[in-house]
Amino acid sequence: MSPRRGNPNWGRPMPLAPAIATEFEVTVKRLRLMPDMYKSSQELKRWCEFNRNRVYVPEWLLAEWGIKVEISYGQDAV
């Protein structure tokens, strides 16, 4: 009998990729903060100010602290 050829998974849906935590979620976990503690954490605020243009930070938290994000950060001027 000859070996089967082709993709045995043809026509089957692709398996879902595992969910990965964001940098913000990793930082919150490292600081051992609960959602109601986010606004009062000075260390989280410093981290958000430093990383606001680089990684995801919840918009509601940026608005709460009055932190502005530079939309064109890291892009060349045209």
HUCOR-V526249 format. One record per pair of residues at least 24 apart in sequence whose C-alpha atoms are under 10 Angstrom apart, sorted by the first residue. I is the first residue (numbers start at 0). J is the second residue. If there is no record, write none. Layout:
i=I j=J
i=I j=J
This chain:
i=21 j=54
i=21 j=55
i=21 j=56
i=22 j=50
i=22 j=53
i=22 j=54
i=22 j=55
i=22 j=56
i=23 j=47
i=23 j=50
i=23 j=54
i=23 j=55
i=23 j=56
i=23 j=57
i=24 j=55
i=24 j=56
i=38 j=63
i=38 j=64
i=39 j=64
